[in-house]
Each structure stands twice: as C-alpha cells, then as structure tokens.
Amino acid sequence: GSKAQRPVDGVIEAIALMAVDTNWIPFDSRYEAMLVEALTRSGASFVKTLRYNLPRSQPMASVILTGQGGQSSAMYLVPDNANASYRETLDALIAESGMRSWVWDIVSGPMPELPSRSAASDILKNLKE
C-alpha cells in the first residue's frame, strides 16, 4: 500500500523587522526619520546608509548627501546617549572621510539647517577658482 504524504511544516529560524518611512526608506531612530523626511521634502539626492551588524556604539554617517559635481556630504547624528569615546571616534571618522560633514548633536537642540544646493555649488565654485 501507499502511505499518505504529509505536508512539510516550515520553520522560521529568524525574522527581522525594519522601520521604514512612507517612501520605504529605512531609519534607525525618530531623529533619523526626521532627517530623511526633511531631505526628501527638499528634493535632495541622498543615499541612506544601513547599519547591518555594526553596533550602535560605532559612529557612522546616517545619510550621504550626493552633491553636484561628485562632491558629497556625510550626515551624522550624534545620539543623546553618546559618550566622550563615541564623540572622539566620530571626530576621527569625519577627519578620515575626506567628505564635507554635517552633524546633528541631538542634545544640542533642533536639527541644524540642511546644506543648501546653492551652498554646495558655491563651495565647488570656490574650489575651482
């Protein structure tokens, strides 16, 4: 006789969830969501970085603002619980990156003004002169 085949049960070994905005852009904190929203509203071109397995204690750019003529800006958010070691590591990262940087230190207050397209153009113009 033949045996009846029993369906195979699936097993989920791991699952991950990611917070995203209405444009499906991922974010790690409400501050990062505010930054992404402001950049999106302004029509800025940017690349959103992803942390993957990098620990939160390691600074990284939240967003790379892609500039005209290939000049980019790294945009960093300093969390409200950042210690002196985090800030020192961030300063070294900024110095090594070779990119312009924009930093929002959360404990210092509201989001600083975003780099304007005209400001980026002026910087490039001055570099060429």
VMD Tcl script that draws the C-alpha trace (Angstrom):
set ca {
  {0.00 0.00 0.00}
  {0.86 3.61 -0.39}
  {1.41 5.95 2.50}
  {-0.37 9.30 2.57}
  {2.05 12.18 2.16}
  {2.03 14.64 4.98}
  {2.71 18.30 4.13}
  {6.07 19.61 5.30}
  {5.83 22.18 8.05}
  {8.04 25.24 7.63}
  {10.13 26.58 10.46}
  {11.12 30.21 10.84}
  {14.57 30.37 12.36}
  {14.97 34.14 12.34}
  {12.95 37.17 11.39}
  {13.90 40.82 11.28}
  {11.76 43.92 11.11}
  {12.86 47.29 9.84}
  {11.21 50.65 10.41}
  {10.63 52.49 7.12}
  {9.01 55.78 6.14}
  {6.22 56.26 3.59}
  {8.81 56.06 0.79}
  {10.17 52.74 2.14}
  {13.39 54.38 3.30}
  {14.66 52.67 6.47}
  {15.59 54.63 9.59}
  {17.12 53.76 12.96}
  {15.62 56.48 15.15}
  {12.96 59.16 15.12}
  {15.71 61.73 14.57}
  {16.97 59.87 11.53}
  {13.37 59.69 10.28}
  {13.12 63.48 10.68}
  {16.34 63.96 8.71}
  {15.23 61.63 5.89}
  {11.85 63.36 5.73}
  {13.46 66.82 5.55}
  {15.84 65.69 2.79}
  {13.01 64.07 0.84}
  {10.83 67.20 1.13}
  {13.70 69.37 -0.06}
  {14.23 67.20 -3.15}
  {17.82 66.42 -2.15}
  {19.61 63.45 -3.67}
  {20.96 61.15 -0.99}
  {21.96 57.61 -0.16}
  {20.68 56.17 3.10}
  {23.28 54.06 4.87}
  {22.38 50.84 6.66}
  {24.00 49.67 9.86}
  {23.60 45.89 9.28}
  {25.74 44.36 12.03}
  {27.69 47.48 13.01}
  {26.99 48.18 16.71}
  {25.20 51.38 17.70}
  {28.27 52.32 19.72}
  {30.17 52.78 16.41}
  {29.50 56.13 14.69}
  {28.57 56.10 11.02}
  {27.02 58.52 8.57}
  {23.23 58.20 8.57}
  {22.96 59.66 5.08}
  {25.34 60.57 2.28}
  {24.08 63.69 0.55}
  {25.13 63.41 -3.07}
  {26.31 66.73 -4.37}
  {26.72 68.26 -7.76}
  {30.00 67.56 -9.50}
  {30.68 64.50 -7.36}
  {31.08 66.40 -4.07}
  {29.22 64.54 -1.32}
  {28.49 65.29 2.32}
  {28.31 62.76 5.12}
  {25.46 63.48 7.51}
  {25.91 62.28 11.08}
  {23.51 62.10 14.00}
  {25.03 62.03 17.48}
  {22.60 60.17 19.75}
  {21.52 61.73 23.02}
  {23.32 58.98 24.98}
  {26.68 59.41 23.20}
  {29.70 59.39 25.49}
  {33.13 61.02 25.05}
  {34.54 57.92 23.35}
  {31.73 57.98 20.76}
  {32.40 61.66 20.04}
  {36.17 61.08 19.70}
  {35.57 58.19 17.29}
  {33.15 60.35 15.29}
  {35.69 63.18 15.08}
  {38.32 60.73 13.77}
  {35.83 59.28 11.25}
  {34.98 62.76 9.95}
  {38.67 63.66 9.65}
  {39.47 60.44 7.76}
  {36.46 60.51 5.43}
  {37.62 63.29 3.13}
  {33.99 64.40 2.75}
  {32.27 67.50 3.96}
  {30.28 66.70 7.06}
  {27.05 67.83 8.67}
  {26.46 66.86 12.29}
  {23.28 66.95 14.34}
  {24.14 66.51 18.01}
  {20.75 65.62 19.44}
  {21.48 67.06 22.91}
  {22.40 70.41 21.35}
  {18.87 71.05 20.17}
  {16.79 71.06 16.97}
  {18.08 69.87 13.61}
  {20.64 72.27 12.14}
  {19.93 73.84 8.79}
  {20.43 71.40 5.94}
  {23.16 72.16 3.42}
  {21.59 74.05 0.55}
  {22.17 73.24 -3.07}
  {23.44 76.77 -3.63}
  {25.87 76.43 -0.71}
  {27.24 73.25 -2.26}
  {27.54 75.00 -5.62}
  {29.36 77.94 -4.00}
  {31.80 75.59 -2.29}
  {32.51 73.81 -5.58}
  {32.90 77.13 -7.41}
  {35.39 78.36 -4.79}
  {37.36 75.10 -5.02}
  {37.68 75.50 -8.80}
  {38.95 79.10 -8.57}
}
mol new
graphics top color blue
foreach p $ca { graphics top sphere $p radius 0.5 }
foreach p [lrange $ca 0 end-1] q [lrange $ca 1 end] { graphics top cylinder $p $q radius 0.2 }
display resetview
